[in-house]
Amino acid sequence: QVQLVESGGGLVQPGGSLRLSCAASGSISSINTMGWYRQAPGKQRELVATITSSGSTKYADSVKGRFTVSRDNAKNTVYLQMNSLKPEDTAVYYCNADVRAVWAPMTTLNYWGQGTQVTVSS
């Protein structure tokens, strides 16, 4: 199996910063795109940022210039540095990864983490 485990969420004041981490583990052959999504109460889950194995990134317009996604391929880990946080960034943040598992190296499987709460409030 493959697991994604997020960490780094919490409560922060507006204008503050947080860094989220997500480590993938298990029978992994390779990982293509990794990324972050978020879901606020009463809203649909939305893309925040993604990064491919070669380092190409994509961001939601609402976080451009404030958030930075990065990854360590050797550690199968993706990060999200969040600066200048706003109350509207409050949500559960989910890690996502497109994985080729050892038992199915020709098939891309999509996995989600369990989510980590980010609350921006004074």
JORAPE-V259058 format. One record per pair of residues at least 6 apart in sequence whose ideal C-beta (glycine too) atoms are under 8 Angstrom apart, sorted by sequence separation. I is the first residue (numbers start at 0). J is the second residue. D is the distance in Angstrom with one decimal. If there is no record, write none. Layout:
i=[I	I]
j=[J	J]
d=[D	D]
This chain:
i=[11	38	50	70	99	100	23	37	38	49	50	70	71	81	99	9	36	37	48	49	58	69	70	99	100	8	36	48	68	69	98	99	7	23	36	37	48	58	68	97	98	7	8	35	36	46	47	48	68	69	97	98	7	21	34	35	47	56	67	68	97	98	6	7	34	35	46	66	67	79	96	5	6	21	34	35	45	48	66	95	96	5	6	34	47	66	67	95	5	19	33	34	54	65	66	95	4	32	33	65	77	94	95	3	4	32	48	50	52	65	93	94	3	32	47	48	49	50	62	65	77	93	3	4	31	32	48	50	52	93	2	31	47	93	1	2	30	92	1	2	29	34	91	92	1	91	92	0	1	91	92	0	1	61	62	90	91	50	90	89	88	89	89	48	88	89	47	87	35	84	86	34	85	86	84	81	33	30	35	34	33	35	30	47	49	27	39	42	44	39	24	37	39	22	23	38	39	22	23	37	38	22	37	21	37	38	20	21	36	37	20	21	35	36	20	35	19	35	36	18	19	34	35	18	33	34	18	19	33	34	18	33	16	17	32	33	16	32	16	30	31	16	17	30	31	16	30	31	14	15	29	30	14	28	29	13	27	28	13	27	28	11	13	19	21	23	27	28	26	27	19	21	23	25	26	29	26	28	31	38	37	8	5	23	5	5	3	21	3	3	1	19	1	19	1	17	15	11	13	1	3	5	8	9	11	12	13	2	3	4	5	7	8	9	10	11	12	13	1	3	4	5	6	8	9	12	3	5	10]
j=[17	44	56	76	105	106	30	44	45	56	57	77	78	88	106	17	44	45	56	57	66	77	78	107	108	17	45	57	77	78	107	108	17	33	46	47	58	68	78	107	108	18	19	46	47	57	58	59	79	80	108	109	19	33	46	47	59	68	79	80	109	110	19	20	47	48	59	79	80	92	109	19	20	35	48	49	59	62	80	109	110	20	21	49	62	81	82	110	21	35	49	50	70	81	82	111	21	49	50	82	94	111	112	21	22	50	66	68	70	83	111	112	22	51	66	67	68	69	81	84	96	112	23	24	51	52	68	70	72	113	23	52	68	114	23	24	52	114	24	25	52	57	114	115	25	115	116	25	26	116	117	26	27	87	88	116	117	77	117	117	117	118	119	79	119	120	79	119	68	117	119	68	119	120	119	117	70	72	77	77	77	79	75	92	95	75	87	90	93	89	75	88	90	74	75	90	91	75	76	90	91	76	91	76	92	93	76	77	92	93	77	78	92	93	78	93	78	94	95	78	79	94	95	79	94	95	80	81	95	96	81	96	80	81	96	97	81	97	82	96	97	83	84	97	98	84	98	99	83	84	98	99	84	98	99	84	98	99	85	99	100	84	86	92	94	96	100	101	100	101	94	96	98	100	101	104	102	104	107	114	117	92	92	110	93	94	94	112	95	96	96	115	98	117	100	117	119	117	119	108	110	112	115	116	118	119	120	110	111	112	113	115	116	117	118	119	120	121	110	112	113	114	115	117	118	121	113	115	120]
d=[5.4	4.2	4.9	6.5	7.5	7.6	6.2	7.0	7.2	6.8	7.9	4.5	7.7	6.9	6.8	6.4	5.2	6.2	6.5	4.9	6.6	7.4	6.8	5.9	6.1	7.0	6.3	6.6	6.8	4.9	7.1	7.4	6.2	7.5	5.6	5.3	4.8	7.4	7.0	5.1	5.2	5.3	6.5	8.0	5.9	7.6	7.4	6.9	5.5	7.3	7.5	7.5	4.2	7.2	7.0	4.3	5.6	5.6	7.4	7.9	5.7	5.7	7.2	5.2	7.3	5.3	5.6	6.1	4.4	7.2	7.3	6.2	5.1	7.6	6.0	7.5	6.6	6.6	6.7	6.9	5.2	6.9	7.7	3.2	5.9	5.1	7.8	7.1	4.7	6.9	7.0	6.5	7.8	6.9	7.2	5.6	6.9	5.4	5.9	5.3	6.5	7.1	7.4	5.6	5.4	7.0	5.8	4.8	7.9	4.6	5.6	3.7	7.4	5.2	6.7	7.9	6.9	6.8	7.7	7.6	7.4	5.6	5.3	7.3	6.3	7.5	3.9	5.3	6.2	8.0	7.2	5.5	7.9	4.8	6.4	5.3	6.4	6.6	7.3	5.5	7.3	7.9	4.3	5.4	3.9	6.9	7.8	5.2	6.8	5.5	5.4	7.0	6.1	7.7	7.7	8.0	7.6	6.5	6.2	6.4	6.5	5.1	5.1	6.4	5.1	7.1	7.0	7.8	6.6	7.8	5.0	6.9	6.1	6.3	4.6	7.4	5.7	7.6	7.4	7.0	4.0	4.9	5.9	7.0	7.9	6.1	7.9	7.9	6.9	6.3	6.9	7.8	4.2	6.8	4.2	5.7	7.9	6.4	7.2	3.8	5.3	4.7	6.6	6.6	4.8	7.0	6.1	5.0	7.3	6.9	7.6	7.7	5.8	4.8	5.5	7.0	6.7	6.2	5.9	6.3	4.3	7.5	7.2	7.0	7.2	5.1	5.2	7.1	7.0	7.7	7.1	4.6	7.2	4.9	7.3	7.6	6.2	4.8	4.7	5.4	4.4	7.7	6.7	6.8	7.9	6.7	5.3	7.5	6.1	5.4	7.6	7.5	6.8	7.9	4.7	6.4	5.9	4.5	6.0	7.5	6.1	5.7	6.0	5.9	3.4	5.5	6.4	5.1	5.3	6.9	7.9	7.8	6.8	7.4	4.1	7.9	6.1	4.7	6.6	7.8	7.6	6.4	6.9	7.4	7.4	5.0	4.8	5.7	7.6	5.9	7.9	6.4	5.3	7.6	6.1	6.2	7.4	7.5	5.8	7.2	5.4	4.5	3.4	7.6	7.3	7.3	7.5	7.8	6.6	6.3	6.8	6.6	4.9	7.1	4.7	5.7	7.3	5.9	5.3	3.7	7.5	6.7	6.6	4.9	7.3	5.4	7.9	4.3	6.7]
